Amino acid sequence: MSGPYFVETLARNGDVKQRQRADALPIRIGRAYDNDFILDDRHTSPHHAVVEFGADGSLQVRALESRNGVIHKGRRQTTLSLDGNAVFRLGHTNLRVRSVDFCVDAETADTTLHGWEGWRPALTGLTMLVLTTLAGVWISDTEKGEAIRYLTALVAMLSIGLVWSGSWAMVNRLFEGQMRFGRHMFIPACGLVASEVTSLLIAIAAYAFSLETLTRYDNHVAIAIVAAMVYFHLITINPNRTRRFALAAVLVSLLGSGLMLMVNYQSGGRLADEPYMSELLPPSLRLSADKPVSEFLAGAEQMKADLDIERGRDVGNDGEGEEEPE
Amino acid sequence: MRIISYPALVLVCACATAVFAADEPVNLPTPSSSAQRLYASAKGDLLQLRVLLKSGRTQSSVGSGFLIGTGNLVVTNYHVMSQIALEPETYVGEYVDTNGKRGAVELLAVDVLHDLAVVRIERKGSGFFSVPDKLPALTQGQYLYSLGNPLDLGFAISEGAYNGIVSRSFYDQLMFTGPINSGMSGGPSVTVDGRVAGVNVSKRLDGELVSFLVPVRYVRDLLKKVAAQKSPPGDFKPVVGQQLLEHQSAMMARLDKTPLTFKVLSPYSVPVWESDQLRCWGWSNAKQNKPYLIDQVNCAMESAVFVSGQMQTGRVSIRHKLIRSSDLGAWRFAALSSSLFKNQSFGSHKDMRFTPPQCVEEFVDNGKLPMRAMICARAYRKFPELYDFALLSASTDESRMSLQSRIDINGVSYENGLRISRIFLEAASREAQP
């Protein structure tokens, strides 16, 4: 370890806020103006610590006269050996000292599409929003061609889309200094298309293979898609924290699904979104075999036992005194 | 055109919840001399029956009643007494006679199906109203006089004509074309010579002076039952439940005797029961400027059994709806038929009178028509062995045509519910029926 040295002030998340070069040891740190590294932190003493070589020849920081001391990993230290990665705290200030021969990490591959910024993704996103909305209105439009229905749906969807994307762009600007509106526009458009396509695929699969359960819980897929949208917005703002954001998105998705189950249970007495599958698609999509009537009725007969158990259950004020049949 | 066939029938009991416009002027016809004479001799045995909340003793509903013979038995409608029968812990009854004298009433027997009840009071009748074994024969057009306490205004007599037995309701009722108002329920309708012809029970809201009476023969039967029983039942709920079970067997037996009629909703042929009790009405959106057509057949029983103000049961209704379009493509038609098939209610899971509904769904094929079908059922909490059924089906053979049906069966045994469901599932077809 040899000079020159760099003293770095770090933010809580590890980002370097300030970096100062010191050509030789010792480096005196404190609030007083006769220090080599001056702290503007009223929780530090005028002469708080000094960076120097220790008895074994390694770089170390030594605490001087101070009320709050040198803190490393939550513990107060009198001396602390500095390997280039050790972060110590003086008052409210996090510091790191590295010598000029410190080995930095290898270069990270750049996966960002730098051309996919600005008007390109914005326009693509808008086009996707418009087309999906129009398709949605068209498929359910059973009146005779009223343009106003398409217009109102478009205006509503575009307003929601712009407010959503605009909000994320503002957050982006706040934290990272740039809007990246185009990308934030493209993400919800992808989300909308994905949710439409998945719900259609789910309906087709349920209808084709008699898998009614699929349509009863398809709102959870929509929730997962919203969580994924949030994830992509977040990594657009800060691409360095993918793992943390992924975890947040999974949590959001689980919370949303849990809430949905609770709301369904409270309002409808069941966890599913609907009591039965209402999708009636073109019959040519049917692949699994239809059941005979008697088999279906045998299934209906099974419900009696559950109903009778439920009837016998005490439901309080109005259900008391259940009589058995005579 | 009427698109729903549910009759605007109202039971003439001045319940707090009655759909009755109490502020409408009541135009009673001027009493004739025979009406004056009848009222003068009948008023001693005429009573108003009130159902009171036990706490606070405020009245919850009022009706009328009449003392039989020289005994202490009073005949009224079941629906006047239903709260006392089903919730004796909350409600209590009292009578008020034409002199304003009050006293307690004790419920002895109920006949839910014909809407009759017998109560006992601590006063004796003068013998004016009697129910002999041999009942008077009535001829159409004959004057009848209906007595009671309309709208809690005071005792009254009104004059009208007997117009035969109506077969629209499940059990025989007499048609009385005279004014019967809320509060006169349970009062007697008598011939000019004072013989009881029936008990005031209901009127049609969509007509003028179309009222109904329970024939006196059911009163006679119920009084015989009372004479035979040692003591009144401690709890009327099992009695009501038993009668509802009898009703559903009778209903099923009658439906079994009614052959299925097939209505053609081209190209489909749909089964309905059409009889005096089950009336069918058709509806179509043909004139509306839409790119699809809906033709609908609704059949429903015009009467139901009154159990309580919140529960009428023992009823079947059938709805077939054919949706077709030549303008819409297969996918747009799929969106349309799905939206019409969606969001059908099977009752709230919070409804404490029933268990939450349980449903099964399946793609089925009866050999003639592939369908998407589901059955939802719920049990009556207070009445064992009784269930409500809803059968939903939608044809899955055409991409631009959808036959959607809903059959509601209320207050039946599980077995009968499934039987009716089977009949309808097996009968739907594409071919014309012979």
Interface residues (C-beta under 8 A of the other chain):
Chain A: W138 I139 S140 D141 T142 E143 K144 S210 E212 G268 G269 R270 E274 P275 Y276 M277 S278 E279 L280 L281 P282 P283 S284 R286 S288 D290 K291 P292 V293 S294 E295 F296 L297 G299 A300 E301 Q302 M303 K304 D306 L307 D308 E310 R311 V315 G316 N317 D318 G319 G321 E322 E323 E324 P325 E326
Chain B: D235 K237 P238 G241 Q242 N289 K290 P291 Y292 L328 A330 W331 R332 F333 A334 A335 L336 S337 S338 S339 F341 K342 N343 F346 S348 H349 K350 M352 R353 T355 P356 P357 Q358 C359 V360 E361 E362 F363 V364 D365 N366 P370 M371 R372 A373 M374 I375 C376 A377 R378 A379 Y380 R381 K382 P384 E385 Y387 L392 A394 T396 D397 E398 S399 S402 Y414 L418 S421 R422 L425 E426
